[in-house]
């Protein structure tokens, strides 16, 4: 059985150091815009804004 094609993998990049730290999934039908989350950046050692990259 095929995996659900409505959920796609997206990469989250830190806004301060520009490194791609996280990979997560999102529903591309319900969430059309790019994701923005407060996540921990281990290089900056603090919680920073992470945005979805393409």
Biopython code that builds the backbone (N, CA, C, O; Angstrom):
import numpy as np
from Bio.PDB.StructureBuilder import StructureBuilder

atoms = [
    (1, "UNK", "N", (0.839, -1.180, 0.000)),
    (1, "UNK", "CA", (0.000, 0.000, 0.000)),
    (1, "UNK", "C", (0.887, 1.248, 0.000)),
    (1, "UNK", "O", (1.862, 1.320, 0.747)),
    (2, "UNK", "N", (0.551, 2.208, -0.823)),
    (2, "UNK", "CA", (1.365, 3.420, -0.956)),
    (2, "UNK", "C", (1.178, 4.337, 0.248)),
    (2, "UNK", "O", (0.131, 4.347, 0.895)),
    (3, "UNK", "N", (2.209, 5.093, 0.520)),
    (3, "UNK", "CA", (2.132, 6.067, 1.599)),
    (3, "UNK", "C", (1.226, 7.226, 1.184)),
    (3, "UNK", "O", (1.085, 7.513, -0.005)),
    (4, "UNK", "N", (0.624, 7.881, 2.151)),
    (4, "UNK", "CA", (-0.304, 8.975, 1.881)),
    (4, "UNK", "C", (0.423, 10.134, 1.181)),
    (4, "UNK", "O", (1.394, 10.669, 1.716)),
    (5, "UNK", "N", (-0.035, 10.509, 0.020)),
    (5, "UNK", "CA", (0.624, 11.555, -0.766)),
    (5, "UNK", "C", (0.168, 12.957, -0.390)),
    (5, "UNK", "O", (0.673, 13.935, -0.943)),
    (6, "UNK", "N", (-0.764, 13.074, 0.526)),
    (6, "UNK", "CA", (-1.210, 14.394, 0.976)),
    (6, "UNK", "C", (-0.213, 15.020, 1.947)),
    (6, "UNK", "O", (-0.132, 16.243, 2.059)),
    (7, "UNK", "N", (0.549, 14.171, 2.651)),
    (7, "UNK", "CA", (1.561, 14.658, 3.594)),
    (7, "UNK", "C", (2.917, 14.613, 2.912)),
    (7, "UNK", "O", (3.317, 13.590, 2.356)),
    (8, "UNK", "N", (3.622, 15.745, 2.964)),
    (8, "UNK", "CA", (4.935, 15.835, 2.333)),
    (8, "UNK", "C", (5.982, 16.182, 3.384)),
    (8, "UNK", "O", (5.666, 16.762, 4.423)),
    (9, "UNK", "N", (7.230, 15.820, 3.103)),
    (9, "UNK", "CA", (8.335, 16.172, 3.988)),
    (9, "UNK", "C", (8.817, 17.573, 3.654)),
    (9, "UNK", "O", (8.957, 17.935, 2.486)),
    (10, "UNK", "N", (9.068, 18.358, 4.699)),
    (10, "UNK", "CA", (9.600, 19.703, 4.524)),
    (10, "UNK", "C", (10.815, 19.865, 5.439)),
    (10, "UNK", "O", (10.909, 19.220, 6.483)),
    (11, "UNK", "N", (11.726, 20.720, 5.040)),
    (11, "UNK", "CA", (12.934, 20.997, 5.810)),
    (11, "UNK", "C", (12.804, 22.369, 6.446)),
    (11, "UNK", "O", (12.380, 23.325, 5.796)),
    (12, "UNK", "N", (13.171, 22.464, 7.720)),
    (12, "UNK", "CA", (13.125, 23.735, 8.437)),
    (12, "UNK", "C", (14.542, 24.264, 8.608)),
    (12, "UNK", "O", (15.434, 23.543, 9.056)),
    (13, "UNK", "N", (14.743, 25.539, 8.246)),
    (13, "UNK", "CA", (16.055, 26.172, 8.345)),
    (13, "UNK", "C", (16.003, 27.304, 9.360)),
    (13, "UNK", "O", (15.017, 28.036, 9.445)),
    (14, "UNK", "N", (17.078, 27.436, 10.126)),
    (14, "UNK", "CA", (17.194, 28.491, 11.127)),
    (14, "UNK", "C", (17.349, 29.839, 10.426)),
    (14, "UNK", "O", (18.049, 29.949, 9.419)),
    (15, "UNK", "N", (16.697, 30.850, 10.964)),
    (15, "UNK", "CA", (16.769, 32.186, 10.371)),
    (15, "UNK", "C", (18.053, 32.921, 10.740)),
    (15, "UNK", "O", (18.448, 33.848, 10.034)),
    (16, "UNK", "N", (18.708, 32.533, 11.819)),
    (16, "UNK", "CA", (19.935, 33.228, 12.220)),
    (16, "UNK", "C", (21.174, 32.621, 11.570)),
    (16, "UNK", "O", (21.968, 33.341, 10.965)),
    (17, "UNK", "N", (21.347, 31.308, 11.688)),
    (17, "UNK", "CA", (22.555, 30.683, 11.146)),
    (17, "UNK", "C", (22.340, 30.092, 9.752)),
    (17, "UNK", "O", (23.304, 29.686, 9.104)),
    (18, "UNK", "N", (21.096, 30.036, 9.283)),
    (18, "UNK", "CA", (20.725, 29.546, 7.942)),
    (18, "UNK", "C", (20.990, 28.059, 7.732)),
    (18, "UNK", "O", (21.016, 27.595, 6.592)),
    (19, "UNK", "N", (21.187, 27.311, 8.805)),
    (19, "UNK", "CA", (21.406, 25.867, 8.673)),
    (19, "UNK", "C", (20.075, 25.139, 8.695)),
    (19, "UNK", "O", (19.121, 25.567, 9.345)),
    (20, "UNK", "N", (20.031, 24.036, 7.977)),
    (20, "UNK", "CA", (18.817, 23.223, 7.904)),
    (20, "UNK", "C", (18.882, 22.184, 9.013)),
    (20, "UNK", "O", (19.619, 21.203, 8.916)),
    (21, "UNK", "N", (18.100, 22.408, 10.070)),
    (21, "UNK", "CA", (18.213, 21.615, 11.284)),
    (21, "UNK", "C", (17.169, 20.520, 11.420)),
    (21, "UNK", "O", (17.458, 19.481, 12.013)),
    (22, "UNK", "N", (15.974, 20.712, 10.895)),
    (22, "UNK", "CA", (14.877, 19.796, 11.144)),
    (22, "UNK", "C", (14.205, 19.368, 9.852)),
    (22, "UNK", "O", (14.159, 20.121, 8.879)),
    (23, "UNK", "N", (13.679, 18.135, 9.856)),
    (23, "UNK", "CA", (12.823, 17.638, 8.789)),
    (23, "UNK", "C", (11.519, 17.209, 9.444)),
    (23, "UNK", "O", (11.527, 16.474, 10.431)),
    (24, "UNK", "N", (10.400, 17.668, 8.897)),
    (24, "UNK", "CA", (9.095, 17.338, 9.438)),
    (24, "UNK", "C", (8.128, 17.117, 8.280)),
    (24, "UNK", "O", (8.506, 17.259, 7.117)),
    (25, "UNK", "N", (6.893, 16.774, 8.593)),
    (25, "UNK", "CA", (5.890, 16.571, 7.550)),
    (25, "UNK", "C", (4.765, 17.575, 7.742)),
    (25, "UNK", "O", (4.514, 18.061, 8.845)),
    (26, "UNK", "N", (4.095, 17.872, 6.633)),
    (26, "UNK", "CA", (2.929, 18.735, 6.712)),
    (26, "UNK", "C", (1.918, 18.274, 5.670)),
    (26, "UNK", "O", (2.275, 17.628, 4.685)),
    (27, "UNK", "N", (0.673, 18.609, 5.898)),
    (27, "UNK", "CA", (-0.390, 18.298, 4.963)),
    (27, "UNK", "C", (-0.446, 19.417, 3.935)),
    (27, "UNK", "O", (-0.776, 20.554, 4.274)),
    (28, "UNK", "N", (-0.126, 19.106, 2.681)),
    (28, "UNK", "CA", (-0.042, 20.162, 1.670)),
    (28, "UNK", "C", (-1.399, 20.682, 1.223)),
    (28, "UNK", "O", (-1.475, 21.726, 0.576)),
    (29, "UNK", "N", (-2.464, 19.977, 1.554)),
    (29, "UNK", "CA", (-3.805, 20.461, 1.205)),
    (29, "UNK", "C", (-4.299, 21.468, 2.246)),
    (29, "UNK", "O", (-4.846, 22.510, 1.887)),
    (30, "UNK", "N", (-4.110, 21.163, 3.523)),
    (30, "UNK", "CA", (-4.593, 22.049, 4.591)),
    (30, "UNK", "C", (-3.652, 23.209, 4.861)),
    (30, "UNK", "O", (-4.111, 24.296, 5.212)),
    (31, "UNK", "N", (-2.354, 23.011, 4.708)),
    (31, "UNK", "CA", (-1.344, 24.025, 5.021)),
    (31, "UNK", "C", (-0.628, 24.442, 3.744)),
    (31, "UNK", "O", (0.407, 23.876, 3.393)),
    (32, "UNK", "N", (-1.181, 25.431, 3.053)),
    (32, "UNK", "CA", (-0.606, 25.887, 1.796)),
    (32, "UNK", "C", (0.624, 26.758, 1.998)),
    (32, "UNK", "O", (1.560, 26.698, 1.201)),
    (33, "UNK", "N", (0.636, 27.564, 3.051)),
    (33, "UNK", "CA", (1.736, 28.500, 3.289)),
    (33, "UNK", "C", (2.926, 27.760, 3.884)),
    (33, "UNK", "O", (2.816, 26.617, 4.327)),
    (34, "UNK", "N", (4.059, 28.440, 3.883)),
    (34, "UNK", "CA", (5.260, 27.865, 4.483)),
    (34, "UNK", "C", (5.159, 27.886, 6.003)),
    (34, "UNK", "O", (4.614, 28.822, 6.589)),
    (35, "UNK", "N", (5.688, 26.850, 6.627)),
    (35, "UNK", "CA", (5.630, 26.699, 8.081)),
    (35, "UNK", "C", (6.700, 27.569, 8.742)),
    (35, "UNK", "O", (7.817, 27.686, 8.238)),
    (36, "UNK", "N", (6.348, 28.172, 9.867)),
    (36, "UNK", "CA", (7.288, 28.902, 10.724)),
    (36, "UNK", "C", (7.110, 28.401, 12.148)),
    (36, "UNK", "O", (5.998, 28.399, 12.674)),
    (37, "UNK", "N", (8.203, 27.976, 12.772)),
    (37, "UNK", "CA", (8.141, 27.443, 14.132)),
    (37, "UNK", "C", (9.309, 27.944, 14.953)),
    (37, "UNK", "O", (10.379, 28.236, 14.420)),
    (38, "UNK", "N", (9.094, 28.041, 16.257)),
    (38, "UNK", "CA", (10.179, 28.314, 17.191)),
    (38, "UNK", "C", (10.784, 26.973, 17.583)),
    (38, "UNK", "O", (10.133, 26.167, 18.248)),
    (39, "UNK", "N", (12.029, 26.729, 17.173)),
    (39, "UNK", "CA", (12.705, 25.480, 17.465)),
    (39, "UNK", "C", (14.082, 25.782, 18.047)),
    (39, "UNK", "O", (14.591, 26.896, 17.926)),
    (40, "UNK", "N", (14.675, 24.772, 18.680)),
    (40, "UNK", "CA", (15.999, 24.932, 19.274)),
    (40, "UNK", "C", (17.063, 24.728, 18.210)),
    (40, "UNK", "O", (17.065, 23.714, 17.513)),
    (41, "UNK", "N", (17.968, 25.694, 18.084)),
    (41, "UNK", "CA", (19.103, 25.584, 17.165)),
    (41, "UNK", "C", (20.325, 25.209, 17.997)),
    (41, "UNK", "O", (20.720, 25.954, 18.894)),
    (42, "UNK", "N", (20.922, 24.060, 17.704)),
    (42, "UNK", "CA", (22.043, 23.614, 18.534)),
    (42, "UNK", "C", (23.326, 24.365, 18.255)),
    (42, "UNK", "O", (24.248, 24.313, 19.069)),
    (43, "UNK", "N", (23.419, 25.063, 17.133)),
    (43, "UNK", "CA", (24.605, 25.868, 16.848)),
    (43, "UNK", "C", (24.517, 27.236, 17.520)),
    (43, "UNK", "O", (25.531, 27.761, 17.980)),
    (44, "UNK", "N", (23.325, 27.816, 17.583)),
    (44, "UNK", "CA", (23.132, 29.084, 18.295)),
    (44, "UNK", "C", (22.877, 28.865, 19.783)),
    (44, "UNK", "O", (23.020, 29.789, 20.583)),
    (45, "UNK", "N", (22.501, 27.645, 20.151)),
    (45, "UNK", "CA", (22.188, 27.255, 21.527)),
    (45, "UNK", "C", (21.070, 28.089, 22.134)),
    (45, "UNK", "O", (21.136, 28.501, 23.292)),
    (46, "UNK", "N", (20.042, 28.328, 21.327)),
    (46, "UNK", "CA", (18.848, 29.033, 21.809)),
    (46, "UNK", "C", (17.690, 28.727, 20.877)),
    (46, "UNK", "O", (17.878, 28.209, 19.776)),
    (47, "UNK", "N", (16.501, 29.051, 21.330)),
    (47, "UNK", "CA", (15.319, 28.874, 20.496)),
    (47, "UNK", "C", (15.247, 30.029, 19.492)),
    (47, "UNK", "O", (15.281, 31.200, 19.869)),
    (48, "UNK", "N", (15.149, 29.677, 18.217)),
    (48, "UNK", "CA", (15.085, 30.670, 17.151)),
    (48, "UNK", "C", (13.953, 30.310, 16.200)),
    (48, "UNK", "O", (13.405, 29.210, 16.265)),
    (49, "UNK", "N", (13.608, 31.233, 15.326)),
    (49, "UNK", "CA", (12.581, 31.008, 14.331)),
    (49, "UNK", "C", (13.149, 30.148, 13.213)),
    (49, "UNK", "O", (14.205, 30.451, 12.658)),
    (50, "UNK", "N", (12.440, 29.072, 12.887)),
    (50, "UNK", "CA", (12.816, 28.195, 11.783)),
    (50, "UNK", "C", (11.715, 28.265, 10.735)),
    (50, "UNK", "O", (10.532, 28.162, 11.060)),
    (51, "UNK", "N", (12.110, 28.441, 9.473)),
    (51, "UNK", "CA", (11.149, 28.529, 8.368)),
    (51, "UNK", "C", (11.347, 27.398, 7.399)),
    (51, "UNK", "O", (12.439, 26.849, 7.257)),
    (52, "UNK", "N", (10.266, 27.064, 6.736)),
    (52, "UNK", "CA", (10.305, 25.989, 5.742)),
    (52, "UNK", "C", (11.110, 26.426, 4.525)),
    (52, "UNK", "O", (10.970, 27.547, 4.036)),
    (53, "UNK", "N", (11.962, 25.512, 4.044)),
    (53, "UNK", "CA", (12.723, 25.764, 2.820)),
    (53, "UNK", "C", (12.236, 24.818, 1.736)),
    (53, "UNK", "O", (11.571, 23.824, 2.027)),
    (54, "UNK", "N", (12.557, 25.116, 0.519)),
    (54, "UNK", "CA", (12.136, 24.269, -0.595)),
    (54, "UNK", "C", (13.319, 23.555, -1.196)),
    (54, "UNK", "O", (13.161, 22.792, -2.149)),
]
sb = StructureBuilder()
sb.init_structure("model")
sb.init_model(0)
sb.init_chain("A")
sb.init_seg("    ")
for serial, (resi, resn, name, xyz) in enumerate(atoms, 1):
    if name == "N":
        sb.init_residue(resn, " ", resi, " ")
    sb.init_atom(name, np.array(xyz, "f"), 0.0, 1.0, " ", f" {name:<3s}", serial, name[0])
structure = sb.get_structure()
